[in-house]
Amino acid sequence: MSGVNLGPKGGANGGPKGNVAEFTTVDRAPDSAWFIEFMDMANAIPEYGRIRRTLAAQLGQLGGKSIVDVGCGTGDDARELAKMVGSSGYVVGTDLSSAMVDEARRRGTEPWLTFQTADANQLPYPDNIFHGARAKLVLMHCADITAAAAELVRVVRPGGRLAVFDYDFDTATIDHPDVEATREIVRVTSDGHPNNWSGRQLVRRFSELGMFEISINPHTVVMPYKFFRRTVEGRLAMAMADGKLSLSPSELDSWWQTLAEADRIGRFFCSITGFAMGATVSQW
Ligand SMILES: C[S@@+](CC[C@H](N)C(=O)[O-])C[C@H]1O[C@@H](n2cnc3c(N)ncnc32)[C@H](O)[C@@H]1O
């Protein structure tokens, strides 16, 4: 197939420029722009708009409220939230990555929206300070997910709301004729994430932290080929380098070519499911 450079040699330097499993350490990546572009691609997918609306609804009535968006990335979601809380409220977007925070600030803010570099595992805020906290696609990347979940609860006042969205990477579906290779690729890609089952664990994790009125909304994201490839090719290249993939480079290349051809004729299908959890912080 002409013009299609598939498999692990996709990046300009002979390998993919980024790896979604490295959202944990964006500032140490050779090209932080890769992660910014990745989030822009993701947030442009229509289902992401529905996820944002679910999370906003899970936070409850927003006018005049104080909300922290933990792991805010480029800050686009925090900007949307700032419009919802209005000038009588405020929003703080925090992210571990200073490259992300710089980009969030560069994209502009309302006066009542600020951005701060902070580790979700150790938020620089007193207890019970916000009306609500939100974390979209973040806990699944946190090096210490237990600490990060506890921090989200700690900074929200009793009766306040949490809204959290994470994928469950084992829910990936890819329509490919090679069933065994596809199963292996889903497993290897999933296992490459720090907290690959975070989505299915949200109810248990936050119940154990004393949250109540917990609701769960599943969202299945149908992934365009270009976005799917960007999502997994870095992880697969790393798995191959680590000897964790039984496929040879040419078998992987051929697996990709089948998908590229399916995309060319409009028959590519891939999806992944995540879970949006809303919950109330207990009064005690
Ligand atoms: C997949 S992006 C999601 C960004 C944003 N929430 C969105 O949905 O557009 C994950 C973000 O979490 C950040 N992150 C990863 N580990 C973190 C941690 N321990 N504390 C704070 N942010 C973290 C990354 O830097 C990245 O910006």
PDBQT file of the ligand as one rigid body, heavy atoms in Angstrom, charges set to zero:
ROOT
HETATM    1  C1  LIG A 301      -5.113  12.211  29.038  1.00  0.00    +0.000 C 
HETATM    2  S1  LIG A 301      -4.668  13.775  29.660  1.00  0.00    +0.000 S 
HETATM    3  C2  LIG A 301      -6.252  14.466  30.098  1.00  0.00    +0.000 C 
HETATM    4  C3  LIG A 301      -6.226  15.966  30.159  1.00  0.00    +0.000 C 
HETATM    5  C4  LIG A 301      -7.584  16.642  30.432  1.00  0.00    +0.000 C 
HETATM    6  N1  LIG A 301      -8.170  16.201  31.666  1.00  0.00    +0.000 N 
HETATM    7  C5  LIG A 301      -8.538  16.401  29.294  1.00  0.00    +0.000 C 
HETATM    8  O1  LIG A 301      -9.398  15.526  29.415  1.00  0.00    +0.000 OA
HETATM    9  O2  LIG A 301      -8.427  17.072  28.248  1.00  0.00    +0.000 OA
HETATM   10  C6  LIG A 301      -3.996  13.350  31.247  1.00  0.00    +0.000 C 
HETATM   11  C7  LIG A 301      -3.452  14.547  31.995  1.00  0.00    +0.000 C 
HETATM   12  O3  LIG A 301      -3.148  14.148  33.338  1.00  0.00    +0.000 OA
HETATM   13  C8  LIG A 301      -1.923  14.738  33.706  1.00  0.00    +0.000 C 
HETATM   14  N2  LIG A 301      -1.360  13.957  34.822  1.00  0.00    +0.000 N 
HETATM   15  C9  LIG A 301      -0.811  12.729  34.795  1.00  0.00    +0.000 A 
HETATM   16  N3  LIG A 301      -0.433  12.364  36.021  1.00  0.00    +0.000 NA
HETATM   17  C10 LIG A 301      -0.786  13.385  36.856  1.00  0.00    +0.000 A 
HETATM   18  C11 LIG A 301      -0.648  13.626  38.258  1.00  0.00    +0.000 A 
HETATM   19  N4  LIG A 301      -0.086  12.727  39.073  1.00  0.00    +0.000 N 
HETATM   20  N5  LIG A 301      -1.101  14.788  38.750  1.00  0.00    +0.000 NA
HETATM   21  C12 LIG A 301      -1.685  15.722  37.947  1.00  0.00    +0.000 A 
HETATM   22  N6  LIG A 301      -1.827  15.561  36.619  1.00  0.00    +0.000 NA
HETATM   23  C13 LIG A 301      -1.383  14.408  36.083  1.00  0.00    +0.000 A 
HETATM   24  C14 LIG A 301      -1.098  14.730  32.439  1.00  0.00    +0.000 C 
HETATM   25  O4  LIG A 301      -0.040  15.655  32.488  1.00  0.00    +0.000 OA
HETATM   26  C15 LIG A 301      -2.148  15.076  31.397  1.00  0.00    +0.000 C 
HETATM   27  O5  LIG A 301      -2.261  16.461  31.193  1.00  0.00    +0.000 OA
ENDROOT
TORSDOF 0
